Amino acid sequence: MAATAVRYLRSVGAPTATEPFDALPRPDLRAVGDDERQPVGPAEFRRVLGHFATGVTVITAYDEEHGPAGFACQSFASLSLDPPLVAFMVARTSTTWPRIARAGSFCVNVLGADQGELCRGFAVSGADKFAGVAYTGSPATGSPLLDGVPAWVDCTIHAVHTGGDHLIVVGRVAALGAAEGNAAGEAAPPLLFYRGKFGHLAD
């Protein structure tokens, strides 16, 4: 994580130790008071937000120390066209995130409608998620690019922000691609997630 941050600061031309700069003021920190309560309960939060249908991805990286790493992720989105940036959210308690951070790069594997079981395999904590999973190294970063995915986005870590109990990871796109589709030129339908279940687009 620290090495990634250093690389990012160097890439944007941050001041070095030999260059004087004005330090930002220290932010005021506060603890949550005993009389403060969440405005909505977690169960109701999940129930209502579950009505927002999303696509499903697998975020992968190659950790030089421990090999391939990955997790299922529905909180992925495009962020910026110029420069090309994407973002995903990951729980701060994730055991996979430190390995992705250490790699400094990742590949977003967009799943197709027939890849629900593949997604379930990457949603399990503590298992060998890559057992029996075919992949190749992505062209720019070498992150695992899963066989048969309709689309993929190869990124370096651009920035990481805190967001409550999650981290907001911003990636700078280094390469991307999509499957050519069938004989009629139609793209493979996406895997969707809605109200706790997988779905797909109807004709």
C-alpha positions in Angstrom: 0.0 0.0 0.0 2.8 2.4 0.9 4.7 1.6 -2.2 1.7 2.2 -4.3 1.1 5.6 -2.7 4.7 6.5 -3.3 4.4 5.6 -7.0 1.3 7.6 -7.3 2.8 10.7 -5.6 5.8 10.5 -7.9 3.5 10.1 -11.0 1.6 13.3 -10.2 4.7 15.3 -9.4 4.3 15.6 -5.6 7.0 17.6 -3.8 10.0 15.7 -2.7 11.8 16.1 0.7 14.2 18.6 -0.9 11.4 20.9 -2.1 9.7 23.2 0.4 5.9 23.1 0.5 3.1 24.3 2.8 1.7 21.5 5.0 -2.1 21.1 5.1 -3.7 21.8 8.4 -4.4 18.7 10.6 -8.1 17.7 10.3 -10.2 17.8 13.4 -10.9 14.2 14.6 -14.0 13.2 16.6 -15.3 10.0 18.1 -19.0 9.0 17.6 -20.9 10.0 20.6 -22.9 7.6 22.7 -26.1 9.4 21.9 -25.6 9.1 18.1 -27.4 6.4 16.2 -27.5 5.3 12.6 -30.4 6.9 10.8 -31.3 3.6 9.2 -30.6 0.0 10.2 -28.2 -2.2 8.1 -31.0 -4.6 7.2 -33.2 -1.8 5.8 -30.3 -0.2 4.1 -29.5 -3.5 2.2 -33.2 -4.1 1.4 -33.8 -0.8 -0.2 -30.4 -0.6 -2.0 -31.0 -4.1 -3.3 -33.5 -2.6 -5.7 -30.7 -1.1 -7.6 -29.6 -3.7 -10.2 -25.9 -3.9 -11.0 -23.5 -5.8 -13.1 -21.1 -8.2 -11.5 -17.3 -8.3 -11.8 -14.3 -10.2 -10.4 -11.4 -7.9 -9.4 -8.1 -9.7 -9.8 -4.4 -9.0 -9.2 -1.2 -10.9 -9.1 0.6 -10.7 -5.8 4.3 -11.6 -6.3 4.5 -13.1 -2.8 1.3 -15.2 -2.8 0.2 -15.5 -6.4 -3.2 -14.6 -7.9 -5.8 -12.9 -5.8 -9.4 -11.9 -6.5 -12.9 -11.2 -5.2 -16.4 -10.8 -6.5 -17.4 -7.2 -6.8 -20.7 -5.5 -7.8 -19.7 -2.0 -6.7 -17.7 -1.2 -9.9 -18.2 1.9 -12.0 -16.6 4.0 -14.7 -15.4 7.3 -13.3 -13.6 9.5 -15.8 -13.1 9.6 -19.5 -10.1 12.0 -19.5 -8.0 10.6 -18.0 -9.6 7.1 -18.2 -10.4 6.1 -14.6 -12.7 3.5 -13.0 -13.5 2.8 -9.4 -14.6 -0.1 -7.2 -15.4 -0.3 -3.5 -14.0 -3.0 -1.1 -14.6 -3.6 2.5 -11.9 -2.4 4.8 -11.9 -5.9 6.4 -11.2 -7.6 3.1 -8.3 -10.1 3.3 -7.9 -9.9 -0.5 -7.5 -6.1 -0.7 -4.0 -5.9 0.9 -2.8 -8.3 -1.8 -4.3 -6.1 -4.6 -2.8 -3.1 -2.9 0.6 -4.7 -2.7 0.4 -5.6 -6.4 -0.4 -1.9 -7.3 -2.6 -3.0 -10.2 -5.7 -5.0 -10.9 -8.0 -6.3 -13.7 -11.7 -5.9 -13.7 -13.3 -9.0 -15.2 -16.9 -8.2 -16.3 -18.9 -11.4 -15.9 -21.4 -12.8 -18.4 -24.9 -14.2 -17.8 -23.6 -17.8 -17.6 -20.8 -17.1 -15.1 -22.8 -17.2 -11.9 -20.9 -20.1 -10.5 -17.6 -18.4 -11.2 -18.8 -15.4 -9.3 -19.9 -17.6 -6.3 -16.4 -19.1 -6.2 -14.8 -15.7 -5.9 -17.3 -14.6 -3.2 -16.2 -17.3 -0.8 -13.6 -16.2 1.8 -10.6 -18.3 2.7 -11.0 -20.8 -0.2 -8.6 -21.3 -3.2 -10.6 -19.1 -5.5 -8.5 -19.9 -8.5 -8.7 -23.7 -8.3 -9.8 -24.9 -11.7 -10.2 -21.4 -13.0 -8.5 -20.7 -16.4 -6.9 -17.3 -16.9 -4.1 -15.5 -18.7 -2.0 -12.5 -17.7 -3.6 -9.2 -18.7 -1.6 -7.3 -21.3 -0.6 -4.2 -19.3 -0.3 -5.3 -15.7 -0.2 -9.1 -15.8 -3.2 -9.4 -13.5 -5.4 -12.5 -14.0 -7.7 -12.1 -17.0 -10.3 -14.8 -16.6 -11.2 -16.9 -19.6 -14.6 -16.3 -21.2 -15.4 -12.9 -19.7 -17.3 -10.6 -22.0 -15.1 -7.6 -21.2 -12.1 -6.6 -19.0 -10.4 -3.5 -17.9 -6.7 -3.6 -16.9 -5.6 -0.9 -14.4 -3.0 0.5 -12.1 -4.0 1.9 -8.7 -4.4 5.6 -9.1 -5.8 6.6 -5.6 -7.5 5.1 -2.6 -10.0 7.0 -0.4 -11.9 6.0 2.7 -15.7 5.7 2.7 -17.1 4.5 6.0 -16.5 0.8 6.4 -15.2 0.5 2.8 -12.4 1.8 0.6 -12.9 3.6 -2.7 -10.2 2.4 -5.1 -9.6 4.4 -8.2 -7.8 2.8 -11.1 -6.2 4.3 -14.1 -7.0 2.3 -17.2 -3.9 0.9 -19.0 -5.7 -1.5 -21.4 -9.2 -2.8 -22.0 -11.1 -5.1 -24.3 -14.4 -6.9 -25.0 -15.3 -10.2 -26.7 -16.3 -9.9 -30.3 -19.7 -11.5 -29.7 -21.6 -14.0 -31.8 -21.9 -14.4 -35.5 -24.5 -11.7 -35.6 -22.1 -9.3 -33.8 -24.2 -9.4 -30.6 -22.3 -9.1 -27.3 -22.6 -11.7 -24.6 -25.3 -10.8 -22.1 -24.1 -9.6 -18.7 -24.6 -11.2 -15.4 -26.8 -9.0 -13.2 -27.4 -8.9 -9.4 -30.7 -7.8 -8.1 -32.2 -8.2 -4.6 -29.7 -10.8 -3.6 -30.1 -12.9 -6.7 -28.4 -13.3 -10.1 -30.4 -12.4 -13.2 -29.9 -11.6 -16.9 -31.4 -9.4 -19.5 -34.6 -10.6 -21.2 -35.0 -10.4 -24.9 
